[in-house]
Amino acid sequence: MNVDALLTSAGINIFICIILWSLYSILRKQPENVTVYFGRKIIQERMRRDGTFCFERILPSASWIVKAWRTSEEEILAIGGLDAVVFFRIVVFSIRIFSIAAVFCMLLVLPLNYYGQEMIHKEIHAESLDVFTIGNVKQGSQWLWAHCLALYIISVSACILLYSNDAENMYRKIAKHNKLTSVDQICEPCFIQCNFCGGTSNRFKMLKNEPEQFVEKPNLAQLDSDKSEKECAAAFVFFKTRYSAFVVSKILQSSNPMLWVTDMAPEPYDVYWSNLWITYRLLWIRKIATRLGAVIFMVFFLAPVTFVQGLSQLDELQKIFPFLRGILRKKYVSRLVTGYLPSVVLMLFLYTVPPTMMLFSTVEGTISRSGRKKSACRKILYFYILNVFFVSVLSGSVISGPIINKFDIISSPKVMTAQLATAVPAQASFFITYVLTSGWASLSSELLQLFALLCNIFYRFVLCNKDGPSDFTLSFPYHTEVPKLLLFGLLGFTYSILAPLILPLLVVYFSLGYIVYRNQFINVYIMKYESGGLLWPTVHNTTIFSLVVAQIIALCVFGLKKAPVAAGFIVPLVILTLLFNEYCRQRFYPLFRSVSAQELIEMDRKDERHGRMEEIYEQMQSAYCQFSLASNGMYEVEASDHCGAVDGSRAREEVKARSANPTLGVIPLSRIQQATTWISMLLTSQERNLPK
Amino acid sequence: MNVDALLTSAGINIFICIILWSLYSILRKQPENVTVYFGRKIIQERMRRDGTFCFERILPSASWIVKAWRTSEEEILAIGGLDAVVFFRIVVFSIRIFSIAAVFCMLLVLPLNYYGQEMIHKEIHAESLDVFTIGNVKQGSQWLWAHCLALYIISVSACILLYSNDAENMYRKIAKHNKLTSVDQICEPCFIQCNFCGGTSNRFKMLKNEPEQFVEKPNLAQLDSDKSEKECAAAFVFFKTRYSAFVVSKILQSSNPMLWVTDMAPEPYDVYWSNLWITYRLLWIRKIATRLGAVIFMVFFLAPVTFVQGLSQLDELQKIFPFLRGILRKKYVSRLVTGYLPSVVLMLFLYTVPPTMMLFSTVEGTISRSGRKKSACRKILYFYILNVFFVSVLSGSVISGPIINKFDIISSPKVMTAQLATAVPAQASFFITYVLTSGWASLSSELLQLFALLCNIFYRFVLCNKDGPSDFTLSFPYHTEVPKLLLFGLLGFTYSILAPLILPLLVVYFSLGYIVYRNQFINVYIMKYESGGLLWPTVHNTTIFSLVVAQIIALCVFGLKKAPVAAGFIVPLVILTLLFNEYCRQRFYPLFRSVSAQELIEMDRKDERHGRMEEIYEQMQSAYCQFSLASNGMYEVEASDHCGAVDGSRAREEVKARSANPTLGVIPLSRIQQATTWISMLLTSQERNLPK
């Protein structure tokens, strides 16, 4: 691929972007589309629909960009919770680090690559992109030290940004958020209005304030013997204070670890009801099975990825399909096929991944919707790293060999690293176009909400339903967007010194993303549930992983370029990066796993001092109720959105069974709040006796 | 190696065993050696020394064998604690599983191996040992199904034995032991008599029974601000009940996870005082550094192992050292060199491993002596598995190639498995002699306590000190003996179907071990501290690992022998074994990590009902005191025994500093007991300001 092809690709994408963004700015002004583009505002801010026509409605405008830009982090926190803050942290971190990298690498590394060999340069537009990569630097060149230095600068900047603008910041945010919600947001009602779902009165059993052990934990042994014939798979147990609930959730209850399993309950609107009935005895088997399933899915995805890589290598393609030779000789067809088609095809294949992984995560048996999304997010991330990055790199470079060779390469780490060192720079042009197509174009389609728009048109003009579909509101698809950002991060780090041309494209991508996602958070998505920033450890670890991959590839490349001293200087960098990660793990990770006792006790005391216990008691009775959620329409939308319809009759039967089965014993004085509920859930391993 | 050489080796070893065991039975009757052979009895049962001479004293006898045999498990539990029970569980498990394996494999597999190829067999004594291995079965033979069946029988038996005679049993033992110590052993005094070490009276600060949060946890924030200028690296904090202490040890205290780190305190006599001062901030670096150190040590140990393997391959040795050719041609020299010398040399090299690993574990920073031993045990186990098993196997088979090839083999997993499949059966004769020399002979030397005996003789006859050295008492070296047993287990599983001749030798080894170790537990070793059976998870995991290694090697061998269907049948066996392990991990592992709340509360209540609180209060004041232990001579012996002398002056200075520094605030009503102390320790990350 040469500069012309790149410019063609960039041109196509910029053109598409401008068209789509203009289209968006017009479409959003049409009152028919208000459910598509202002789902959140309608529900949460009760925005009125303005039906009057004026000339401005058909002119594109940029006011929404200014609005999105000016939204403060506090507003984002209020709208999208900690998860949204984490999301924008990733975007901001990426913009910062890749701006730094772009400055250094474009000024320092790019010229060295370009003049790396004594050769007669063509005119710049006809120059191959390979000339701008490290592949153009001659062996044993002293200039490789500049690459080494650039990598040091990037790594150190990344660690500093991760630690002091992000890890520490995230931790403060979490601490602050906890305090905020405990003091100020207490009077603010939940936006999901729940009704008491009407069980029999023996559903709640109060335990009197007996000797102090009871305050800390109900007498499980007694309850156990009481109801040995009426065991149920899961129960919510309410406690007087957050601290007590937290303690019970953290410690082992009985000497058979599978008999009483306690854990913090998810937020009421975060409970994934249809997974609650799974007995603990089956959970570990489900976990193993779904992980195996995900791995098998990843391996079988090799086929389309390999095919796509074939497209970017025209000569090989012509060899395999001789009849294409005529068409491919045409100049523009060739440019289109090498510069644009591969990433489009890959993107289309990739659309099947999120639903599949979401299905795996559902079957896995997580009891919270945020947990399910988090688990899917991690699976999709692994998928992207393995199939988009590593397999693209390796299969692209060995497409000419028979398939058996490919496995040989994968099975031997030594061969693989050497292969990586040659293949990664060679695949630079593919990934540059990937950023253009998958990155830029996908942002535009995100903005346009094509699927929702088509649905709306279908309802209005085909079904002649003037109100359109009743509800488009979705929660933000963290499980697809976070892995995407992290994949681009990996590409950025890896190619920063190998092919610096990718960096400005990435900065543009992340900057556009900043605007687009902010706009979408403000207008489109509602926060139905949140994990409380629990995605951050995944983000942190992936960034470190990307850095280390970049360093190891640089090490291999330096080795191949016969610059052993420069390669040797990378080794301490790898070790220091890993040590930094380990330190962060020690310092910050426990906070993401649990809350500190000190904070909990403070929160409990404040509530007691302010006499809020009665209020909390009232809320508690109606909070954990499946039907009030379902009747609100929220639950059903979410379920059908992500993993197929939930069997309503089964769900109803379960709740009936639950209300017929007296639950375990409750002191319902705990409190619900948006980010953190301190309620413990007890899961027994026994199979429930469902009334058939 | 042929049958003759094996018989020579076995003959030498049996002869040595008989000599040493007879010598032992005479030496143990001599009153001068009573401190060597009856250390525990002297200290704990106050055995009198009988000085009268009678004729029986110079005749070997077998009464001690009968005595050792008749000792019940309850007696072992009383003498050596749960750790001793775990140890004998390993021995008994090994005897059982290898007896089963020996019966099946000697009857079913061995004849098939012997008649595996159409060949003229020599006289049995001149037959090569290779004829008895799977290497003798011809390719594509239907008889390989018998091997497959035998492996199934062995795997299933091992899992059943592990689960229903051992994992469950261990768990019951632990539960029972907890109850026992809580109910009955309360009146029994600790055998280490401690004196109050005399700090200033402000060492203990009582917290009054304030609002319920205080019962659960002292107000850390307040304490923190009180003494911000007097921070110390570690403090013992005592609680009113076990349950409270347990809760505090399990949950995160403050929102900076490195500021207040809580953990259960070790038993008073288990505290490793000189590691207490290490700040938590340094602990993770120490852990990483020592692990790296241990890995480097293992890699550098490749040299002697490779050398030893050279000895067992005579032809290669003659090529490398041509001047040896004359000597090596002599029949008996050749038999000695191939059959006996290699394992002796390896054994001598291996003597340097335990002290080195113990040093690593000390530097690592564990605060309990049992934890240090456990960590060393694990390191030594990894060492044995890597260096004795895998490297012996691989280096032995590739000794003829240049060293660079060896790394090639190690770096490619595919090549390595193929290599393993050919090398493991080929190394059978080496490991058979290894069992004879390292196994049988080391048991005899364990019995004879050669080092202590020589010390005694030196004291009595050279220094003319009639009482001998004052104290020989040692605690049992679990860290060397457990890995040894597990290594032999690995050999047994791996070679069970490949070279069944090893199995009867192993059964004999484990049976002798049963007698010898029982005798030693009864007479020699005292229990200074124990981990409470915490070695069991390591044992369990290693056994599963051994099984899986055996299965994978069998799979590779079947593949090489062109029996793909039989190989395919091994795959589900591997999966089932791993699933079984995962189930056990879910079912039993949490119990080894923590105690259940139910049990703790029961114990607390019983104590309260029986009015034992005052008594416990008394004990508490003097329990955690470094000097009373040192003055008893125990601490110094242990310290110098394992990791070099402890700097007494520094230790003293620390305690002074500690007593000058008012510790953190205590309600000292908790109770000490032999197996389980429920006292929490707080480590702050701040550097202590030691008065200089």
Chai-1 contact restraints between the chains, C-beta under 6 A:
chainA,res_idxA,chainB,res_idxB,connection_type,confidence,min_distance_angstrom,max_distance_angstrom,comment,restraint_id
A,A175,B,S255,contact,1.0,0.0,6.0,A-B,restraint_1
A,E212,B,V215,contact,1.0,0.0,6.0,A-B,restraint_2
A,Q213,B,I601,contact,1.0,0.0,6.0,A-B,restraint_3
A,V215,B,E212,contact,1.0,0.0,6.0,A-B,restraint_4
A,A221,B,Q598,contact,1.0,0.0,6.0,A-B,restraint_5
A,V247,B,V247,contact,1.0,0.0,6.0,A-B,restraint_6
A,K250,B,K250,contact,1.0,0.0,6.0,A-B,restraint_7
A,K250,B,I251,contact,1.0,0.0,6.0,A-B,restraint_8
A,I251,B,K250,contact,1.0,0.0,6.0,A-B,restraint_9
A,I251,B,A597,contact,1.0,0.0,6.0,A-B,restraint_10
A,L252,B,P590,contact,1.0,0.0,6.0,A-B,restraint_11
A,L252,B,S594,contact,1.0,0.0,6.0,A-B,restraint_12
A,L252,B,S596,contact,1.0,0.0,6.0,A-B,restraint_13
A,Q253,B,A597,contact,1.0,0.0,6.0,A-B,restraint_14
A,S254,B,S596,contact,1.0,0.0,6.0,A-B,restraint_15
A,S254,B,Q598,contact,1.0,0.0,6.0,A-B,restraint_16
A,S255,B,A175,contact,1.0,0.0,6.0,A-B,restraint_17
A,S255,B,S596,contact,1.0,0.0,6.0,A-B,restraint_18
A,S255,B,E599,contact,1.0,0.0,6.0,A-B,restraint_19
A,P257,B,P590,contact,1.0,0.0,6.0,A-B,restraint_20
A,M258,B,R587,contact,1.0,0.0,6.0,A-B,restraint_21
A,W284,B,Q586,contact,1.0,0.0,6.0,A-B,restraint_22
A,S411,B,K414,contact,1.0,0.0,6.0,A-B,restraint_23
A,S412,B,S412,contact,1.0,0.0,6.0,A-B,restraint_24
A,P413,B,S411,contact,1.0,0.0,6.0,A-B,restraint_25
A,K414,B,S411,contact,1.0,0.0,6.0,A-B,restraint_26
A,Q586,B,W284,contact,1.0,0.0,6.0,A-B,restraint_27
A,R587,B,M258,contact,1.0,0.0,6.0,A-B,restraint_28
A,P590,B,L252,contact,1.0,0.0,6.0,A-B,restraint_29
A,P590,B,P257,contact,1.0,0.0,6.0,A-B,restraint_30
A,S594,B,L252,contact,1.0,0.0,6.0,A-B,restraint_31
A,S596,B,L252,contact,1.0,0.0,6.0,A-B,restraint_32
A,S596,B,S254,contact,1.0,0.0,6.0,A-B,restraint_33
A,S596,B,S255,contact,1.0,0.0,6.0,A-B,restraint_34
A,A597,B,I251,contact,1.0,0.0,6.0,A-B,restraint_35
A,A597,B,Q253,contact,1.0,0.0,6.0,A-B,restraint_36
A,Q598,B,A221,contact,1.0,0.0,6.0,A-B,restraint_37
A,Q598,B,S254,contact,1.0,0.0,6.0,A-B,restraint_38
A,E599,B,S255,contact,1.0,0.0,6.0,A-B,restraint_39
A,I601,B,Q213,contact,1.0,0.0,6.0,A-B,restraint_40
